[in-house]
Amino acid sequence: GHGIGQALLEHLARLAAARGYGRFEWSVLDWNAGAIRFYERMGATVMPDWRICRIAGAALDAYRADPE
């Protein structure tokens, strides 16, 4: 509520624009309606069809194991 998050996102967006990047992305949980509204007010488009995928823990360890 002190503007720190907005200042951070604006700074990162300026960096992305200055460096010629085609986009600037981050993640938000679908239940976080306040954050979604905040991001949309900043001009962000929430991508409802995309989901984050993650492999961690034992599933990731399985990739570290030597195949035999």
Rosetta blueprint (number, residue, H / E / L):
1 G L
2 H L
3 G L
4 I H
5 G H
6 Q H
7 A H
8 L H
9 L H
10 E H
11 H H
12 L H
13 A H
14 R H
15 L H
16 A H
17 A H
18 A H
19 R L
20 G L
21 Y L
22 G L
23 R L
24 F L
25 E L
26 W L
27 S L
28 V L
29 L L
30 D L
31 W L
32 N L
33 A H
34 G H
35 A H
36 I H
37 R H
38 F H
39 Y H
40 E H
41 R H
42 M L
43 G L
44 A L
45 T L
46 V L
47 M L
48 P L
49 D L
50 W L
51 R L
52 I L
53 C L
54 R L
55 I L
56 A L
57 G H
58 A H
59 A H
60 L H
61 D H
62 A H
63 Y H
64 R H
65 A L
66 D L
67 P L
68 E L
